Amino acid sequence: MNKTKRIVITGLGTINAIAGNVPEFVRALQKGVCGIGEIDLFDTAECRAHTGGQIRDFDARRYIPPEYSIKRMSRADLLCFAAALEALHDAGLYPLESAIKEDMGVAIGGGSGGLLEAEGFYGDVLRKGSHRSRFSTLSSVYCTSSADRLATHLGLMGPKITLMTACSAGATVLGHGRDLIRSGQASIMLAGGVEPMCRLTYASFNALKSLAPDVCRPFDRNRAGLSLGEAAAMMVLEPLAAALARGAKIYGEILGYGVTCDSHHMTSPDEQGSGAVRAMQAALADSGLSTHDIDYINAHGTATPVNDVTETKAIKEVFGKRAYAIPVSSTKAMTGHTLAASGALEGIVSVLALAHGFMPPTLHYRDADPLCDLDYITEGVRWGDVRAVLSNSFAFGGNNTTVIFGGYRKGEGGDEPK
């Protein structure tokens, strides 16, 4: 593997609760728009909470051209395809040339997949009986379906992988996509994550008593849980030399990433933050940066009582006294926690921060928690020169991933390491 090859981001695509595309997402992040509201995608009457970051009025044909059949695609597949097409258009690669398709890969962080459609089918069985019910999206139930659909429709013949590591999946595939290019197994990668809402996921977090009754309040003393959300977020990754050769727009680059496991509990983080500490340290080591090089931290920041304290503790362990000088925010208060998509979605947030020189706010913060005492950007968007962003994604099962993104300035070293 060529560990000195620089891998840059040349295309972005997303659809989420506050935006239907990347330009809308930039504006929403800067304005501090909250997309958390009453859910009507399914019935939440028996749950303690009834809100979330739902994508409203989604019409797949607004995003996907008629030449592509969307029959038998799940909501996850459609959202992922929509974000992928935006990313390819943004990168100046669509329509794809045959030579590019041969070793272009796709890596997706997947979660509930087509469970929403499966739930609808079983509800239909209960109402009508099995002999009168048809399940037309059987092949789209699994979380692997979205990568399968992308590869098939776009004719991608490079590596194809789906990772399911809960809330860290969307971040991990970004690092893995970088590695596939560096190792020569792919010349270009579509990488990101997708997570649609479904009854089972919502009911599971409800059973854990992890859902906020209204909106989530990351790092606030009165935080009472997370707000679930849904999203698709995709990036186009390619070598810097290739991007320069074709005159591509460059948003930034993936400088490093780290993956660890707590080996502690199925749903609760290690309260000492050891796994989170090691993930951040590994990402810094991989990037070649020091703690003094990080300008902004996009926190995992779920607004659950334990997670926010643990992440704060871990940041202080890694950065020491400088932790208090680094702006931190959690954008989950805007989009909701999009689970498998969150690492990729917040990766896009990080890249947009680099490209546009801003750091988004942490919404709904009112009362300081003495155990969460960092600079959480609570006053609204903060402007400034951002050159390196550290983004955390910590998941059930103690799956931790940290990705470090760097800004790109023309004339900075060509295809040599920073």
Order of alpha helices (4+ residues) and beta strands (2+ residues): beta-alpha-beta-beta-alpha-alpha-beta-alpha-alpha-beta-alpha-beta-alpha-beta-alpha-beta-alpha-beta-alpha-beta-alpha-alpha-beta-beta-beta-beta
